[in-house]
Structure formats: structure tokens, C-alpha cells
Amino acid sequence: MKFYLKVLQNYATFKGRASRSEHWYFVLFNIIFSIALSYVSGVVNLPILYTIYSLALLIPSIAVAVRRMHDVGKSGWFILIPIYGLILACTQGVKGENEYGTEPNDNV
């Protein structure tokens, strides 16, 4: 949960690096919250709740994906290549410093 909140705190930060755990925990909690909110939206017959949540998390989702690409030493544009972007998101980041910054610290 701390990584989900960390991504939200860095709402539109496209510079720097994001570790694998930061990226994938954000994805996990985003999926969990999306499913729960989709269910609640269906029960109360108010689909706008899910739409608002999805739009609010669009920029942080893109930002953490770009920072994840930076961690493996690639440009953020690589998120536009579906399979290769997924492979890079699963790859271990560059140790030490690269052109995008220092190695991310998982201690929040």
C-alpha cells in the first residue's frame, strides 16, 4: 500500500526512476480498487464513480510506467510498445546510477 501512496504523491513526476516493486504494487492495488469500485458502481447504479477513478489515476499510471522504463535505462516512450514494454517492466533495473537518476530506494 505504501507504494500506491508513493505513486499518488508523485502524481505527475515523469523524471527519475521507479523500482519493480513500486510499479507492480501500484498496478496490483489499482486493479483491486478498480474491481471493487466497479462492483460498487454497479450496485448503486452510478457508473460515473468508476469513470472518475479511472481518469484520476490515468496520469499517475503513465508516470510510474515511464519511471519504470527509466529504471531499466530506457526512454519512457518504450511503454508504447506493448510486449516489449511489459518485458522491460519485469526486468531488473540498472544497478547504481544511470542517465535518469540514482537507483530507487524501496524504503518509503
Phi and psi restraints in degrees (range 20) as a CNS / XPLOR table:
assign (resid 1 and name C) (resid 2 and name N)
       (resid 2 and name CA) (resid 2 and name C) 1.0 -64.8 20.0 2
assign (resid 2 and name N) (resid 2 and name CA)
       (resid 2 and name C) (resid 3 and name N) 1.0 -32.9 20.0 2
assign (resid 2 and name C) (resid 3 and name N)
       (resid 3 and name CA) (resid 3 and name C) 1.0 -72.2 20.0 2
assign (resid 3 and name N) (resid 3 and name CA)
       (resid 3 and name C) (resid 4 and name N) 1.0 -35.1 20.0 2
assign (resid 3 and name C) (resid 4 and name N)
       (resid 4 and name CA) (resid 4 and name C) 1.0 -60.9 20.0 2
assign (resid 4 and name N) (resid 4 and name CA)
       (resid 4 and name C) (resid 5 and name N) 1.0 -46.2 20.0 2
assign (resid 4 and name C) (resid 5 and name N)
       (resid 5 and name CA) (resid 5 and name C) 1.0 -68.4 20.0 2
assign (resid 5 and name N) (resid 5 and name CA)
       (resid 5 and name C) (resid 6 and name N) 1.0 -35.1 20.0 2
assign (resid 5 and name C) (resid 6 and name N)
       (resid 6 and name CA) (resid 6 and name C) 1.0 -63.6 20.0 2
assign (resid 6 and name N) (resid 6 and name CA)
       (resid 6 and name C) (resid 7 and name N) 1.0 -41.3 20.0 2
assign (resid 6 and name C) (resid 7 and name N)
       (resid 7 and name CA) (resid 7 and name C) 1.0 -64.0 20.0 2
assign (resid 7 and name N) (resid 7 and name CA)
       (resid 7 and name C) (resid 8 and name N) 1.0 -40.7 20.0 2
assign (resid 7 and name C) (resid 8 and name N)
       (resid 8 and name CA) (resid 8 and name C) 1.0 -66.8 20.0 2
assign (resid 8 and name N) (resid 8 and name CA)
       (resid 8 and name C) (resid 9 and name N) 1.0 -32.4 20.0 2
assign (resid 8 and name C) (resid 9 and name N)
       (resid 9 and name CA) (resid 9 and name C) 1.0 -68.7 20.0 2
assign (resid 9 and name N) (resid 9 and name CA)
       (resid 9 and name C) (resid 10 and name N) 1.0 -34.2 20.0 2
assign (resid 9 and name C) (resid 10 and name N)
       (resid 10 and name CA) (resid 10 and name C) 1.0 -96.0 20.0 2
assign (resid 10 and name N) (resid 10 and name CA)
       (resid 10 and name C) (resid 11 and name N) 1.0 49.3 20.0 2
assign (resid 10 and name C) (resid 11 and name N)
       (resid 11 and name CA) (resid 11 and name C) 1.0 -42.6 20.0 2
assign (resid 11 and name N) (resid 11 and name CA)
       (resid 11 and name C) (resid 12 and name N) 1.0 -53.8 20.0 2
assign (resid 11 and name C) (resid 12 and name N)
       (resid 12 and name CA) (resid 12 and name C) 1.0 -127.0 20.0 2
assign (resid 12 and name N) (resid 12 and name CA)
       (resid 12 and name C) (resid 13 and name N) 1.0 38.4 20.0 2
assign (resid 12 and name C) (resid 13 and name N)
       (resid 13 and name CA) (resid 13 and name C) 1.0 -92.0 20.0 2
assign (resid 13 and name N) (resid 13 and name CA)
       (resid 13 and name C) (resid 14 and name N) 1.0 109.6 20.0 2
assign (resid 13 and name C) (resid 14 and name N)
       (resid 14 and name CA) (resid 14 and name C) 1.0 -100.1 20.0 2
assign (resid 14 and name N) (resid 14 and name CA)
       (resid 14 and name C) (resid 15 and name N) 1.0 -1.7 20.0 2
assign (resid 14 and name C) (resid 15 and name N)
       (resid 15 and name CA) (resid 15 and name C) 1.0 -99.4 20.0 2
assign (resid 15 and name N) (resid 15 and name CA)
       (resid 15 and name C) (resid 16 and name N) 1.0 154.0 20.0 2
assign (resid 15 and name C) (resid 16 and name N)
       (resid 16 and name CA) (resid 16 and name C) 1.0 96.9 20.0 2
assign (resid 16 and name N) (resid 16 and name CA)
       (resid 16 and name C) (resid 17 and name N) 1.0 -164.6 20.0 2
assign (resid 16 and name C) (resid 17 and name N)
       (resid 17 and name CA) (resid 17 and name C) 1.0 -131.9 20.0 2
assign (resid 17 and name N) (resid 17 and name CA)
       (resid 17 and name C) (resid 18 and name N) 1.0 151.2 20.0 2
assign (resid 17 and name C) (resid 18 and name N)
       (resid 18 and name CA) (resid 18 and name C) 1.0 -127.0 20.0 2
assign (resid 18 and name N) (resid 18 and name CA)
       (resid 18 and name C) (resid 19 and name N) 1.0 132.0 20.0 2
assign (resid 18 and name C) (resid 19 and name N)
       (resid 19 and name CA) (resid 19 and name C) 1.0 -71.5 20.0 2
assign (resid 19 and name N) (resid 19 and name CA)
       (resid 19 and name C) (resid 20 and name N) 1.0 166.2 20.0 2
assign (resid 19 and name C) (resid 20 and name N)
       (resid 20 and name CA) (resid 20 and name C) 1.0 -59.4 20.0 2
assign (resid 20 and name N) (resid 20 and name CA)
       (resid 20 and name C) (resid 21 and name N) 1.0 -43.5 20.0 2
assign (resid 20 and name C) (resid 21 and name N)
       (resid 21 and name CA) (resid 21 and name C) 1.0 -65.0 20.0 2
assign (resid 21 and name N) (resid 21 and name CA)
       (resid 21 and name C) (resid 22 and name N) 1.0 -39.3 20.0 2
assign (resid 21 and name C) (resid 22 and name N)
       (resid 22 and name CA) (resid 22 and name C) 1.0 -61.0 20.0 2
assign (resid 22 and name N) (resid 22 and name CA)
       (resid 22 and name C) (resid 23 and name N) 1.0 -47.2 20.0 2
assign (resid 22 and name C) (resid 23 and name N)
       (resid 23 and name CA) (resid 23 and name C) 1.0 -64.7 20.0 2
assign (resid 23 and name N) (resid 23 and name CA)
       (resid 23 and name C) (resid 24 and name N) 1.0 -51.2 20.0 2
assign (resid 23 and name C) (resid 24 and name N)
       (resid 24 and name CA) (resid 24 and name C) 1.0 -74.6 20.0 2
assign (resid 24 and name N) (resid 24 and name CA)
       (resid 24 and name C) (resid 25 and name N) 1.0 -31.9 20.0 2
assign (resid 24 and name C) (resid 25 and name N)
       (resid 25 and name CA) (resid 25 and name C) 1.0 -68.1 20.0 2
assign (resid 25 and name N) (resid 25 and name CA)
       (resid 25 and name C) (resid 26 and name N) 1.0 -35.7 20.0 2
assign (resid 25 and name C) (resid 26 and name N)
       (resid 26 and name CA) (resid 26 and name C) 1.0 -62.9 20.0 2
assign (resid 26 and name N) (resid 26 and name CA)
       (resid 26 and name C) (resid 27 and name N) 1.0 -45.2 20.0 2
assign (resid 26 and name C) (resid 27 and name N)
       (resid 27 and name CA) (resid 27 and name C) 1.0 -61.0 20.0 2
assign (resid 27 and name N) (resid 27 and name CA)
       (resid 27 and name C) (resid 28 and name N) 1.0 -45.1 20.0 2
assign (resid 27 and name C) (resid 28 and name N)
       (resid 28 and name CA) (resid 28 and name C) 1.0 -59.2 20.0 2
assign (resid 28 and name N) (resid 28 and name CA)
       (resid 28 and name C) (resid 29 and name N) 1.0 -52.2 20.0 2
assign (resid 28 and name C) (resid 29 and name N)
       (resid 29 and name CA) (resid 29 and name C) 1.0 -67.5 20.0 2
assign (resid 29 and name N) (resid 29 and name CA)
       (resid 29 and name C) (resid 30 and name N) 1.0 -32.7 20.0 2
assign (resid 29 and name C) (resid 30 and name N)
       (resid 30 and name CA) (resid 30 and name C) 1.0 -64.2 20.0 2
assign (resid 30 and name N) (resid 30 and name CA)
       (resid 30 and name C) (resid 31 and name N) 1.0 -42.0 20.0 2
assign (resid 30 and name C) (resid 31 and name N)
       (resid 31 and name CA) (resid 31 and name C) 1.0 -65.0 20.0 2
assign (resid 31 and name N) (resid 31 and name CA)
       (resid 31 and name C) (resid 32 and name N) 1.0 -44.1 20.0 2
assign (resid 31 and name C) (resid 32 and name N)
       (resid 32 and name CA) (resid 32 and name C) 1.0 -61.0 20.0 2
assign (resid 32 and name N) (resid 32 and name CA)
       (resid 32 and name C) (resid 33 and name N) 1.0 -48.0 20.0 2
assign (resid 32 and name C) (resid 33 and name N)
       (resid 33 and name CA) (resid 33 and name C) 1.0 -66.3 20.0 2
assign (resid 33 and name N) (resid 33 and name CA)
       (resid 33 and name C) (resid 34 and name N) 1.0 -36.0 20.0 2
assign (resid 33 and name C) (resid 34 and name N)
       (resid 34 and name CA) (resid 34 and name C) 1.0 -64.7 20.0 2
assign (resid 34 and name N) (resid 34 and name CA)
       (resid 34 and name C) (resid 35 and name N) 1.0 -44.3 20.0 2
assign (resid 34 and name C) (resid 35 and name N)
       (resid 35 and name CA) (resid 35 and name C) 1.0 -63.8 20.0 2
assign (resid 35 and name N) (resid 35 and name CA)
       (resid 35 and name C) (resid 36 and name N) 1.0 -46.0 20.0 2
assign (resid 35 and name C) (resid 36 and name N)
       (resid 36 and name CA) (resid 36 and name C) 1.0 -62.5 20.0 2
assign (resid 36 and name N) (resid 36 and name CA)
       (resid 36 and name C) (resid 37 and name N) 1.0 -44.8 20.0 2
assign (resid 36 and name C) (resid 37 and name N)
       (resid 37 and name CA) (resid 37 and name C) 1.0 -68.8 20.0 2
assign (resid 37 and name N) (resid 37 and name CA)
       (resid 37 and name C) (resid 38 and name N) 1.0 -34.2 20.0 2
assign (resid 37 and name C) (resid 38 and name N)
       (resid 38 and name CA) (resid 38 and name C) 1.0 -63.7 20.0 2
assign (resid 38 and name N) (resid 38 and name CA)
       (resid 38 and name C) (resid 39 and name N) 1.0 -42.1 20.0 2
assign (resid 38 and name C) (resid 39 and name N)
       (resid 39 and name CA) (resid 39 and name C) 1.0 -64.2 20.0 2
assign (resid 39 and name N) (resid 39 and name CA)
       (resid 39 and name C) (resid 40 and name N) 1.0 -47.8 20.0 2
assign (resid 39 and name C) (resid 40 and name N)
       (resid 40 and name CA) (resid 40 and name C) 1.0 -62.6 20.0 2
assign (resid 40 and name N) (resid 40 and name CA)
       (resid 40 and name C) (resid 41 and name N) 1.0 -41.1 20.0 2
assign (resid 40 and name C) (resid 41 and name N)
       (resid 41 and name CA) (resid 41 and name C) 1.0 -61.0 20.0 2
assign (resid 41 and name N) (resid 41 and name CA)
       (resid 41 and name C) (resid 42 and name N) 1.0 -37.4 20.0 2
assign (resid 41 and name C) (resid 42 and name N)
       (resid 42 and name CA) (resid 42 and name C) 1.0 -70.2 20.0 2
assign (resid 42 and name N) (resid 42 and name CA)
       (resid 42 and name C) (resid 43 and name N) 1.0 -39.0 20.0 2
assign (resid 42 and name C) (resid 43 and name N)
       (resid 43 and name CA) (resid 43 and name C) 1.0 -67.0 20.0 2
assign (resid 43 and name N) (resid 43 and name CA)
       (resid 43 and name C) (resid 44 and name N) 1.0 -44.0 20.0 2
assign (resid 43 and name C) (resid 44 and name N)
       (resid 44 and name CA) (resid 44 and name C) 1.0 -89.9 20.0 2
assign (resid 44 and name N) (resid 44 and name CA)
       (resid 44 and name C) (resid 45 and name N) 1.0 2.8 20.0 2
assign (resid 44 and name C) (resid 45 and name N)
       (resid 45 and name CA) (resid 45 and name C) 1.0 55.5 20.0 2
assign (resid 45 and name N) (resid 45 and name CA)
       (resid 45 and name C) (resid 46 and name N) 1.0 47.4 20.0 2
assign (resid 45 and name C) (resid 46 and name N)
       (resid 46 and name CA) (resid 46 and name C) 1.0 -136.0 20.0 2
assign (resid 46 and name N) (resid 46 and name CA)
       (resid 46 and name C) (resid 47 and name N) 1.0 77.0 20.0 2
assign (resid 46 and name C) (resid 47 and name N)
       (resid 47 and name CA) (resid 47 and name C) 1.0 -66.4 20.0 2
assign (resid 47 and name N) (resid 47 and name CA)
       (resid 47 and name C) (resid 48 and name N) 1.0 -11.7 20.0 2
assign (resid 47 and name C) (resid 48 and name N)
       (resid 48 and name CA) (resid 48 and name C) 1.0 -65.7 20.0 2
assign (resid 48 and name N) (resid 48 and name CA)
       (resid 48 and name C) (resid 49 and name N) 1.0 -25.2 20.0 2
assign (resid 48 and name C) (resid 49 and name N)
       (resid 49 and name CA) (resid 49 and name C) 1.0 -61.1 20.0 2
assign (resid 49 and name N) (resid 49 and name CA)
       (resid 49 and name C) (resid 50 and name N) 1.0 -48.1 20.0 2
assign (resid 49 and name C) (resid 50 and name N)
       (resid 50 and name CA) (resid 50 and name C) 1.0 -65.3 20.0 2
assign (resid 50 and name N) (resid 50 and name CA)
       (resid 50 and name C) (resid 51 and name N) 1.0 -39.3 20.0 2
assign (resid 50 and name C) (resid 51 and name N)
       (resid 51 and name CA) (resid 51 and name C) 1.0 -63.2 20.0 2
assign (resid 51 and name N) (resid 51 and name CA)
       (resid 51 and name C) (resid 52 and name N) 1.0 -43.7 20.0 2
assign (resid 51 and name C) (resid 52 and name N)
       (resid 52 and name CA) (resid 52 and name C) 1.0 -63.3 20.0 2
assign (resid 52 and name N) (resid 52 and name CA)
       (resid 52 and name C) (resid 53 and name N) 1.0 -44.2 20.0 2
assign (resid 52 and name C) (resid 53 and name N)
       (resid 53 and name CA) (resid 53 and name C) 1.0 -60.5 20.0 2
assign (resid 53 and name N) (resid 53 and name CA)
       (resid 53 and name C) (resid 54 and name N) 1.0 -46.1 20.0 2
assign (resid 53 and name C) (resid 54 and name N)
       (resid 54 and name CA) (resid 54 and name C) 1.0 -61.6 20.0 2
assign (resid 54 and name N) (resid 54 and name CA)
       (resid 54 and name C) (resid 55 and name N) 1.0 -43.6 20.0 2
assign (resid 54 and name C) (resid 55 and name N)
       (resid 55 and name CA) (resid 55 and name C) 1.0 -68.3 20.0 2
assign (resid 55 and name N) (resid 55 and name CA)
       (resid 55 and name C) (resid 56 and name N) 1.0 -36.7 20.0 2
assign (resid 55 and name C) (resid 56 and name N)
       (resid 56 and name CA) (resid 56 and name C) 1.0 -67.0 20.0 2
assign (resid 56 and name N) (resid 56 and name CA)
       (resid 56 and name C) (resid 57 and name N) 1.0 -30.7 20.0 2
assign (resid 56 and name C) (resid 57 and name N)
       (resid 57 and name CA) (resid 57 and name C) 1.0 -96.0 20.0 2
assign (resid 57 and name N) (resid 57 and name CA)
       (resid 57 and name C) (resid 58 and name N) 1.0 2.6 20.0 2
assign (resid 57 and name C) (resid 58 and name N)
       (resid 58 and name CA) (resid 58 and name C) 1.0 -64.2 20.0 2
assign (resid 58 and name N) (resid 58 and name CA)
       (resid 58 and name C) (resid 59 and name N) 1.0 -51.9 20.0 2
assign (resid 58 and name C) (resid 59 and name N)
       (resid 59 and name CA) (resid 59 and name C) 1.0 -67.3 20.0 2
assign (resid 59 and name N) (resid 59 and name CA)
       (resid 59 and name C) (resid 60 and name N) 1.0 -44.9 20.0 2
assign (resid 59 and name C) (resid 60 and name N)
       (resid 60 and name CA) (resid 60 and name C) 1.0 -60.8 20.0 2
assign (resid 60 and name N) (resid 60 and name CA)
       (resid 60 and name C) (resid 61 and name N) 1.0 -34.2 20.0 2
assign (resid 60 and name C) (resid 61 and name N)
       (resid 61 and name CA) (resid 61 and name C) 1.0 -65.2 20.0 2
assign (resid 61 and name N) (resid 61 and name CA)
       (resid 61 and name C) (resid 62 and name N) 1.0 -43.5 20.0 2
assign (resid 61 and name C) (resid 62 and name N)
       (resid 62 and name CA) (resid 62 and name C) 1.0 -67.4 20.0 2
assign (resid 62 and name N) (resid 62 and name CA)
       (resid 62 and name C) (resid 63 and name N) 1.0 -41.1 20.0 2
assign (resid 62 and name C) (resid 63 and name N)
       (resid 63 and name CA) (resid 63 and name C) 1.0 -63.3 20.0 2
assign (resid 63 and name N) (resid 63 and name CA)
       (resid 63 and name C) (resid 64 and name N) 1.0 -44.1 20.0 2
assign (resid 63 and name C) (resid 64 and name N)
       (resid 64 and name CA) (resid 64 and name C) 1.0 -69.5 20.0 2
assign (resid 64 and name N) (resid 64 and name CA)
       (resid 64 and name C) (resid 65 and name N) 1.0 -32.7 20.0 2
assign (resid 64 and name C) (resid 65 and name N)
       (resid 65 and name CA) (resid 65 and name C) 1.0 -67.3 20.0 2
assign (resid 65 and name N) (resid 65 and name CA)
       (resid 65 and name C) (resid 66 and name N) 1.0 -40.4 20.0 2
assign (resid 65 and name C) (resid 66 and name N)
       (resid 66 and name CA) (resid 66 and name C) 1.0 -64.5 20.0 2
assign (resid 66 and name N) (resid 66 and name CA)
       (resid 66 and name C) (resid 67 and name N) 1.0 -44.8 20.0 2
assign (resid 66 and name C) (resid 67 and name N)
       (resid 67 and name CA) (resid 67 and name C) 1.0 -63.7 20.0 2
assign (resid 67 and name N) (resid 67 and name CA)
       (resid 67 and name C) (resid 68 and name N) 1.0 -31.8 20.0 2
assign (resid 67 and name C) (resid 68 and name N)
       (resid 68 and name CA) (resid 68 and name C) 1.0 -66.6 20.0 2
assign (resid 68 and name N) (resid 68 and name CA)
       (resid 68 and name C) (resid 69 and name N) 1.0 -40.7 20.0 2
assign (resid 68 and name C) (resid 69 and name N)
       (resid 69 and name CA) (resid 69 and name C) 1.0 -63.6 20.0 2
assign (resid 69 and name N) (resid 69 and name CA)
       (resid 69 and name C) (resid 70 and name N) 1.0 -38.3 20.0 2
assign (resid 69 and name C) (resid 70 and name N)
       (resid 70 and name CA) (resid 70 and name C) 1.0 -62.5 20.0 2
assign (resid 70 and name N) (resid 70 and name CA)
       (resid 70 and name C) (resid 71 and name N) 1.0 -34.2 20.0 2
assign (resid 70 and name C) (resid 71 and name N)
       (resid 71 and name CA) (resid 71 and name C) 1.0 -65.6 20.0 2
assign (resid 71 and name N) (resid 71 and name CA)
       (resid 71 and name C) (resid 72 and name N) 1.0 -31.0 20.0 2
assign (resid 71 and name C) (resid 72 and name N)
       (resid 72 and name CA) (resid 72 and name C) 1.0 -92.1 20.0 2
assign (resid 72 and name N) (resid 72 and name CA)
       (resid 72 and name C) (resid 73 and name N) 1.0 7.4 20.0 2
assign (resid 72 and name C) (resid 73 and name N)
       (resid 73 and name CA) (resid 73 and name C) 1.0 85.0 20.0 2
assign (resid 73 and name N) (resid 73 and name CA)
       (resid 73 and name C) (resid 74 and name N) 1.0 19.2 20.0 2
assign (resid 73 and name C) (resid 74 and name N)
       (resid 74 and name CA) (resid 74 and name C) 1.0 -114.7 20.0 2
assign (resid 74 and name N) (resid 74 and name CA)
       (resid 74 and name C) (resid 75 and name N) 1.0 161.8 20.0 2
assign (resid 74 and name C) (resid 75 and name N)
       (resid 75 and name CA) (resid 75 and name C) 1.0 -69.8 20.0 2
assign (resid 75 and name N) (resid 75 and name CA)
       (resid 75 and name C) (resid 76 and name N) 1.0 152.9 20.0 2
assign (resid 75 and name C) (resid 76 and name N)
       (resid 76 and name CA) (resid 76 and name C) 1.0 -64.6 20.0 2
assign (resid 76 and name N) (resid 76 and name CA)
       (resid 76 and name C) (resid 77 and name N) 1.0 -19.2 20.0 2
assign (resid 76 and name C) (resid 77 and name N)
       (resid 77 and name CA) (resid 77 and name C) 1.0 -64.3 20.0 2
assign (resid 77 and name N) (resid 77 and name CA)
       (resid 77 and name C) (resid 78 and name N) 1.0 -17.2 20.0 2
assign (resid 77 and name C) (resid 78 and name N)
       (resid 78 and name CA) (resid 78 and name C) 1.0 -66.9 20.0 2
assign (resid 78 and name N) (resid 78 and name CA)
       (resid 78 and name C) (resid 79 and name N) 1.0 -13.5 20.0 2
assign (resid 78 and name C) (resid 79 and name N)
       (resid 79 and name CA) (resid 79 and name C) 1.0 -68.9 20.0 2
assign (resid 79 and name N) (resid 79 and name CA)
       (resid 79 and name C) (resid 80 and name N) 1.0 -15.2 20.0 2
assign (resid 79 and name C) (resid 80 and name N)
       (resid 80 and name CA) (resid 80 and name C) 1.0 -80.7 20.0 2
assign (resid 80 and name N) (resid 80 and name CA)
       (resid 80 and name C) (resid 81 and name N) 1.0 -9.6 20.0 2
assign (resid 80 and name C) (resid 81 and name N)
       (resid 81 and name CA) (resid 81 and name C) 1.0 -100.3 20.0 2
assign (resid 81 and name N) (resid 81 and name CA)
       (resid 81 and name C) (resid 82 and name N) 1.0 102.6 20.0 2
assign (resid 81 and name C) (resid 82 and name N)
       (resid 82 and name CA) (resid 82 and name C) 1.0 -52.7 20.0 2
assign (resid 82 and name N) (resid 82 and name CA)
       (resid 82 and name C) (resid 83 and name N) 1.0 -62.9 20.0 2
assign (resid 82 and name C) (resid 83 and name N)
       (resid 83 and name CA) (resid 83 and name C) 1.0 -70.0 20.0 2
assign (resid 83 and name N) (resid 83 and name CA)
       (resid 83 and name C) (resid 84 and name N) 1.0 -44.6 20.0 2
assign (resid 83 and name C) (resid 84 and name N)
       (resid 84 and name CA) (resid 84 and name C) 1.0 -65.0 20.0 2
assign (resid 84 and name N) (resid 84 and name CA)
       (resid 84 and name C) (resid 85 and name N) 1.0 -38.3 20.0 2
assign (resid 84 and name C) (resid 85 and name N)
       (resid 85 and name CA) (resid 85 and name C) 1.0 -62.5 20.0 2
assign (resid 85 and name N) (resid 85 and name CA)
       (resid 85 and name C) (resid 86 and name N) 1.0 -39.1 20.0 2
assign (resid 85 and name C) (resid 86 and name N)
       (resid 86 and name CA) (resid 86 and name C) 1.0 -66.3 20.0 2
assign (resid 86 and name N) (resid 86 and name CA)
       (resid 86 and name C) (resid 87 and name N) 1.0 -42.0 20.0 2
assign (resid 86 and name C) (resid 87 and name N)
       (resid 87 and name CA) (resid 87 and name C) 1.0 -61.9 20.0 2
assign (resid 87 and name N) (resid 87 and name CA)
       (resid 87 and name C) (resid 88 and name N) 1.0 -43.9 20.0 2
assign (resid 87 and name C) (resid 88 and name N)
       (resid 88 and name CA) (resid 88 and name C) 1.0 -64.6 20.0 2
assign (resid 88 and name N) (resid 88 and name CA)
       (resid 88 and name C) (resid 89 and name N) 1.0 -36.6 20.0 2
assign (resid 88 and name C) (resid 89 and name N)
       (resid 89 and name CA) (resid 89 and name C) 1.0 -65.1 20.0 2
assign (resid 89 and name N) (resid 89 and name CA)
       (resid 89 and name C) (resid 90 and name N) 1.0 -26.2 20.0 2
assign (resid 89 and name C) (resid 90 and name N)
       (resid 90 and name CA) (resid 90 and name C) 1.0 -90.0 20.0 2
assign (resid 90 and name N) (resid 90 and name CA)
       (resid 90 and name C) (resid 91 and name N) 1.0 -11.5 20.0 2
assign (resid 90 and name C) (resid 91 and name N)
       (resid 91 and name CA) (resid 91 and name C) 1.0 -79.3 20.0 2
assign (resid 91 and name N) (resid 91 and name CA)
       (resid 91 and name C) (resid 92 and name N) 1.0 146.0 20.0 2
assign (resid 91 and name C) (resid 92 and name N)
       (resid 92 and name CA) (resid 92 and name C) 1.0 -66.6 20.0 2
assign (resid 92 and name N) (resid 92 and name CA)
       (resid 92 and name C) (resid 93 and name N) 1.0 141.9 20.0 2
assign (resid 92 and name C) (resid 93 and name N)
       (resid 93 and name CA) (resid 93 and name C) 1.0 -73.1 20.0 2
assign (resid 93 and name N) (resid 93 and name CA)
       (resid 93 and name C) (resid 94 and name N) 1.0 167.5 20.0 2
assign (resid 93 and name C) (resid 94 and name N)
       (resid 94 and name CA) (resid 94 and name C) 1.0 -69.4 20.0 2
assign (resid 94 and name N) (resid 94 and name CA)
       (resid 94 and name C) (resid 95 and name N) 1.0 131.3 20.0 2
assign (resid 94 and name C) (resid 95 and name N)
       (resid 95 and name CA) (resid 95 and name C) 1.0 -72.3 20.0 2
assign (resid 95 and name N) (resid 95 and name CA)
       (resid 95 and name C) (resid 96 and name N) 1.0 143.5 20.0 2
assign (resid 95 and name C) (resid 96 and name N)
       (resid 96 and name CA) (resid 96 and name C) 1.0 76.6 20.0 2
assign (resid 96 and name N) (resid 96 and name CA)
       (resid 96 and name C) (resid 97 and name N) 1.0 -145.2 20.0 2
assign (resid 96 and name C) (resid 97 and name N)
       (resid 97 and name CA) (resid 97 and name C) 1.0 -101.1 20.0 2
assign (resid 97 and name N) (resid 97 and name CA)
       (resid 97 and name C) (resid 98 and name N) 1.0 143.6 20.0 2
assign (resid 97 and name C) (resid 98 and name N)
       (resid 98 and name CA) (resid 98 and name C) 1.0 -129.2 20.0 2
assign (resid 98 and name N) (resid 98 and name CA)
       (resid 98 and name C) (resid 99 and name N) 1.0 -170.9 20.0 2
assign (resid 98 and name C) (resid 99 and name N)
       (resid 99 and name CA) (resid 99 and name C) 1.0 -66.5 20.0 2
assign (resid 99 and name N) (resid 99 and name CA)
       (resid 99 and name C) (resid 100 and name N) 1.0 -12.8 20.0 2
assign (resid 99 and name C) (resid 100 and name N)
       (resid 100 and name CA) (resid 100 and name C) 1.0 -100.8 20.0 2
assign (resid 100 and name N) (resid 100 and name CA)
       (resid 100 and name C) (resid 101 and name N) 1.0 -3.7 20.0 2
assign (resid 100 and name C) (resid 101 and name N)
       (resid 101 and name CA) (resid 101 and name C) 1.0 136.4 20.0 2
assign (resid 101 and name N) (resid 101 and name CA)
       (resid 101 and name C) (resid 102 and name N) 1.0 -170.6 20.0 2
assign (resid 101 and name C) (resid 102 and name N)
       (resid 102 and name CA) (resid 102 and name C) 1.0 -81.9 20.0 2
assign (resid 102 and name N) (resid 102 and name CA)
       (resid 102 and name C) (resid 103 and name N) 1.0 163.1 20.0 2
assign (resid 102 and name C) (resid 103 and name N)
       (resid 103 and name CA) (resid 103 and name C) 1.0 -60.9 20.0 2
assign (resid 103 and name N) (resid 103 and name CA)
       (resid 103 and name C) (resid 104 and name N) 1.0 132.6 20.0 2
assign (resid 103 and name C) (resid 104 and name N)
       (resid 104 and name CA) (resid 104 and name C) 1.0 -67.6 20.0 2
assign (resid 104 and name N) (resid 104 and name CA)
       (resid 104 and name C) (resid 105 and name N) 1.0 144.7 20.0 2
assign (resid 104 and name C) (resid 105 and name N)
       (resid 105 and name CA) (resid 105 and name C) 1.0 -102.1 20.0 2
assign (resid 105 and name N) (resid 105 and name CA)
       (resid 105 and name C) (resid 106 and name N) 1.0 123.9 20.0 2
assign (resid 105 and name C) (resid 106 and name N)
       (resid 106 and name CA) (resid 106 and name C) 1.0 -76.0 20.0 2
assign (resid 106 and name N) (resid 106 and name CA)
       (resid 106 and name C) (resid 107 and name N) 1.0 -5.6 20.0 2
assign (resid 106 and name C) (resid 107 and name N)
       (resid 107 and name CA) (resid 107 and name C) 1.0 -85.1 20.0 2
assign (resid 107 and name N) (resid 107 and name CA)
       (resid 107 and name C) (resid 108 and name N) 1.0 114.1 20.0 2
